[in-house]
């Protein structure tokens, strides 16, 4: 039985729904807003790679190590991007949050905070996770700042850990949040979303 089961998460004007091939056109349009596939430190699919990107995510779901969501803007119904649980380890009740990217128009808005609040709440309160992790490229300073703003703790750096899309070797910065840390983080993120002009 899968640890992460299909679920729709909704709050603060965004909906996370299980990623399917029906999201292909919307995902392609979201990536085109800013030509995000040009960034070497992200995993955003190029226009011709969108179907394969979704197929790989669905294969990861079947294998039990990744569960991808489409990020939907409630007001317009537009796909804003995607995010996932990954490196799912049921035995220790651990998931990581990653493969996250948004159309340029959704960046530096409330969207990232809303998505992370939904994913964290589901992980800790529904799945019973003991820990949620993140990983990011050591060159992706914007991602590191965003993770730190959530309240995650930096665990360390894995040197020479993975290949970037351009073939260079990256160091990976690791972060985590424990079940005990979650209540304070939840209160702070909820307050941030309630404040005017909440930042992502």
C-alpha positions, 0 to 999 in steps of 0.5 A: 500500500502506498504511503502517499495516497492520491489527495487534493489539497486546497487553501489560500487560493491554490490547489494541489492535485495529483499530476496527470497527463491532463496537465500537460498543456498547462504545465508547458504554458507555466514553464514558458512564462519565464522560459524556466527550462533555461535555468541550469539549477532547476528541473523544469521541462523544456516545451518538448519534454513536458510529456516525458516529465509527467511520465517520469513523475507518474513512474515515480508514483508507481514505484512509491518514491515520488508523488507529484502535484500540479499547482493550480490557481483557483481564481483562473484555473491555470496551472502555475507549476508543480511540486512533489513529495519525493525520496519517500521512506515509509519505514521512518515516516520521512518525505522530502519536498522538491521538484518545485517550480512556478511560472514567473508570474507566481514567483515571489507571491504567496503561492510558494508559502501556501503550497509548502503549508499544504504539503507540510500540514499533510505530511505531519498531520495526515501522513504522520511523518517524523521529518520532512526534508529538502535538497537544493543545488548549492548554486541555487541561492534563491531556493536556499533562502526560500527553504530557510524562510520556511523554518527548515534547518540546514543539515549540511552539504553533500559534495559532488552529489548529482549532475545538473542538466548541463552535465556539470557536477553539483553539491547539494544543500540538505535541509529538514524539519521535524514533527516537533518543530512543525507547530511553531512553523505552522503558526508562523506560515499561517500568520504570513499568509494572513498578512497583506502582500505575503511573500513566497 
